[in-house]
Amino acid sequence: MKALLGYDASRFKHQERSPIVWEYDSLINPHITISGLSGAGKSHTIRAFMEQLAASARPGQHAFHGV
């Protein structure tokens, strides 16, 4: 599973769009933190993140711990 988190802002001045991607299969610690001020788009970001994960997941791939 993988999801696009955004683009590297430091590359914009060079007219490049370097994607920042969260890839579950390549991470030692797959946790993620989303923080920001009120109105910054945290809920929108989480919704978009979950939609991308659902689109890239294979059946039976999810393992929920502690449930």
N, C-alpha and C positions, 0 to 999 in steps of 0.2 A: 504494500500500500504506500502511496505517496500523495502529497498535496503541495501545491504551490502556496508559499507563505507571502511572497511579495518579490520585490526586486531590490538589488543592491543599489542604494541611493548614491554611493560614492562613484558609481560608473555612469550616472546620468550626464555628467559634464562632458563625457567622451561619446555621448550619443549611443551608449550601449545599454542593453537591458539584460543584466546578468540575473537569472532567476535564483531565488532562495527556496529550496525544496526540502520538505520534511519527508524522509524515506524510512518507514518503519523497519524494513528488513536490514538496513545498514547501520542502525543505531544500537549502541550498547544500552543506553537509557532512553527509551522512546517517549518520555514525558515531555509535556510542553506547557509553558505558562503564557497566558495572554493577559496583559495588564494595560491600563490606561485611564485617563480621566473620564468623567461622565460625558457621554456624547461622542467619544472617540471612535466608536465603531466596534467595540469588543463583541457584542452579540452578533453583529453582522459577520465579523471575522470568524467566529466559532461556527456559525451556520454555514458559511461558505467552505470552511475547513471540513466539516462533517459531510457536506455534499460531495466534495472531491474524494474523500476517503471512501464513501459509499460507492462512488462510480469506479474506483480503482481496486476495490476489494474482491477477493475470490470467495466463493461460498465456503463456509466453515473455517475461514481464516481468523475470525475474531476469538479471542480468549479473554473473558472477563474475570478478573481476580477478585476474590472475596464475595462473590455473589452466590 
